[in-house]
Amino acid sequence: MKKLRKLKNSDEGVVGIIIAFLLTGLIVVVISIIQTVYVPKWMEQAEAEHMEVVADQFSQLKFAIDTQSAIKQKDTPISTSITLGNKDMPFLTSNKAYGSLEILSDECIITVRNDLKSNPYNHNFSIIKYTCQNNYFLDQSYIFEAGAVIINQDEGNIMAIKPAFNVTYEENVNISFTIIDIQTIGNKRSVGGYGTYPIQTEYLRSDPSTITINNVRNITIITNYPNSWQNFINKTLINSGLNYGHEKDFWIDTNTNMGKITVEFNDLPIVNLNLRIIEISAQIAPGWIENKY
């Protein structure tokens, strides 16, 4: 009886070890499935939602700059926030997304030529650029350029919010273009990593009068995002009643390798451009350096 009881206890011990081993294996399999199948989906969704947050934040940034441009009140900075990355998942292995926010000088050049062909109007502009290094979702950049908000991906770029570019066509074509030129001082030009950082903007100055250029022959924009500008200007001019084509009112030459688009106008109708430049000071990260303008 003692040997039989010992044998029974021994069998129960072996069964317990096997059950524990099977349960451990099952837990490992479940965790592996969650880690390889569900975590990437969850993180992709989280990164996509973060991109939507950044899109809304850039909308708020443009709203703040447009408000300052309209009011023209100096010494009244407005702070908006940009979130650089999204959190990783607790208790599970995942990669945190990081981002960078920077002010880049001379990233956009606009040149206007008229019938005189000499002394064309030419101006360089700075931009505000946010770049996110996603691990699961598409890498995206949000750019504030000359008053427009542009979304850029590897597949291309689109204009999410248009600039103040208006066209009326009666006997002549009148184009009104208000361009935001970003200025910055000191070292508050960039920040990178993870977290939410403020970007402070302030109205500096604008031209005392509108720059009027008559008999415009072409407008050239040199930019890293030519497709967005080409599509926007093409649709705007067509919606005003102009006809596209070499033998018609206008056409657009696009050189994506050089990052340049040129809007060419024919002899008729006559095209007049009313141009206004508004300078906005922008600084990134906490603290404020006083402008001496």
N, C-alpha and C positions, 0 to 999 in steps of 0.2 A: 504493500500500500504506500509506503514512503517513497519507493522508487517511482511508482505510477504518478504520485502527487508531484514529485520533482520534475518528471517528464512533462506533465501538464503545465506546470508553471513555466518551464523552459519554452514550450510552444507558445504560450501567451506572450512571453517576452519577445520572441522572434516576430510574432504577428504585430506587436506594438511598434517594433523598430521599422518593419515594412510599411505600416500605415503612416508613421511619421515621415519616412522617406518619400512616400508617394505624395503626401500633403505638401512637403517641401518642394518637390518637383512641380506639383500643380501650381503652387504659388509663384515659383520662378517662371513658369510658362505664361501665367496670366500677366505678371509684371512685364515680361518680355513683349507680349502682344500689345499691352498698353503703351509701352515705351516706343515700340517700332511702328505701330499703326495709329494709335489715337493721339499720342503726344504731338507728332508733327502736324496733325490736323488742327488740334487745339491751338498750337503755337502759330500756325499759319493764319487762323482766324484772329488770334490776338494781334498779330502784326498788321493784318488788314484793318482791324479796328483802330489800331494806332495811327495808320496812314489817314484814316478818316478824321481822327482827332487833329492831326497836323494840318489837313486841308482846311478844317474849320478855324484853326489858329491863324493860318495865313490869310483867311478871309477877314478875320478880326484885325490882323496887321494892316491889310489894305484899307479896311474901313477907317482905322485910326489915321493912316497917312492921308487918305482922301479928305477926312474931316479937317486935319491940320492944314491941308492945301487950300481948302475952301475958306476956312476962318482966317488964316494968315496971322495967327496970334503967336508972337515970339515968347520965349521963356515959359512955355507951357508944355513940358514933355509928357508924353503918354507912354505907358508901359504895357506891352502885351507879352504873352509867354509862349514859348515853343518847347514842346516835349521831345527830347532827343531820342529816346528809345523806350522799349516796353520791358516789363519785368519777366524774369524766368519763372517757371512753375515750381512751387514748393514741393519737397519730398520726391520729385521726379527729375531725371536728368534732362535739361533743356538748355539751349543757348540763348543768352540775352542779346537783344538787338541794340546796337549803338548807333549814334548819329553825330553829325557835325553841323554847326550853324556858323556861317561866315559872311562877311561883306567883302566882295571882290571888286577891285577897281578896274575901270576901263574894259569891262567885259562886253559892252554893247556900244556900237558906233553907228550914228545916224548921219547920213550925208544927203543934202538936197541940192539939186542943180536946176537952174532955169535956163532961159534962152541965152543969157549972157555967157554961160558956160565957164566964166572965170570967177574966182573967189567963191566957190560953193560953200554953203553953210555946212559946217561939220562940228559934231559934238560927241565927246566920249562920256559914257555913263557907267556908274557902278551898280551892282546888283546885290540883293540879299539872297543867299542860297542855303537851303537845308538839304542835306543828303543823309539817307538812312541806309545802314548796312544790315539788311534783313537776312535771316538765316533760312526762313521757310517761305516767305512771301516775296514777290518781286521787289527788287531794289528800286527805290523811287527818289526823285529829287523834286523839291518845290522851290520855285524861283520867283522872286519879285523883280521884274525887269521893266524899266521905263514906264511903270504904272500898271503893268499886266502881271497876272499870276499864272505861271506856266508849270505844268506837271511833266516831268521827264522820266522815261523808262528806256531800257535797252531797245525796245521795239519802236520808239519814237517819242514825240512830245506833242502836247495839245495845250491850247490856251484855256485855262479854267475860268479866269475872270479877265475880261477885256480891259484895255486901257481907255483913256478919254480920247478916242479917235472917232470923229464924227464927220460924215460926208453929206452934203446937200448938192443936188444937181437940178438947176433950172436952165438958164442960158449958159452960165458957166458952172464949173465944179468948184465948190468951196470946201476945203478940208480944214477941220479944226483939230489940232493935236496938242494935248497937254502932256508933257513928259516929266516924270518924277526922277530927279537926279539925287541919288543917295550920297551923302557926305559923311565922313567919319574922322575922328581925331584920336590920338593916343593909340593904345594897344587893345582897345576894346572892339576888336574886329572879328574875333572867332572864339568858339568854344566847342569842345567835343566830349564825347563819352555818353553818360546816361544821366537822366534827370530832366527837370523842367527849369529853363533859364529865361530871364526877362530880356526883351529887346526894347530899348527906349528910343522913341523918335521925337523929333522936335522940328517945327517949321523954322527955316533959316531965312530964306528970301526968295523972291521971284523977279523975273524981268519986269521993270516998271511998265513996259508996254508990250503988246503982242508983236512978235516978229512976223511980218507979212512977206511972203515970197511969191511974186506973181509969175505967171507963165512957167509953171513947174514942168520940167521935162522928165525928171526921174527922181525917185527916192530910194536910197540904198540903206539897208540895215544889215550890219555885220553882227552876228549873234551866234551863240552855240545852239540856238533853238530855231533854225530857219523855217522848219515845217509849220510850227505853230503860228509864226508871223505871216507866212505865205497864205495859209488857209484863212486866217482872220481877215487880212487886208483884201484878199480876193472876194470873200463873201460880202464884206462891207461895201466895196465898190460896186459889185453887181447888184446888191440890194438897193443901192441909191439910184439905179437906173443905167449905169454904165455897162457897155458891152465888152466882153473879154475877147482878145484876139489880136494878132499882129496887124491886121488891116482894119481894126475897129478902134475902140476908145483907149484901151490899155492892155498891157500884157505883163507878166511877171517872169523874170529870169531867176531861177533858183540854182545855186551852186552849194549843195550840202557839204561837199568836201572842204570848201573854203568858209562855210558858215555864212553865206551871203545871199540875200535876195535883193533884186532891183525891180522896182515898179516903174515901168516905162509908159509914158503918156504920149499919145499922138498929138498932132497940131490942134485939132478940134475935138472936143470942146476945150476951152481955155481952163487951166487948172491953177487955182490960187490956194496957197497953204498959209494958214494962221497958226503959228507955232508959239507955244509958251513953255518955258522951263521953270520948274519949281524945285528948289533945293530943300531937301529934308535931311537933317542930321540923324544918324542912327548909331547907337552904341549897344554892344552885347555884353551880358553878364551884369551882376550887381554893381552898384556904384555909378557915379556920373561925373564926367569931365566937362567943365563949363566951356562952352563955345565962346570964342572971342571975335565973333563976327559983328 
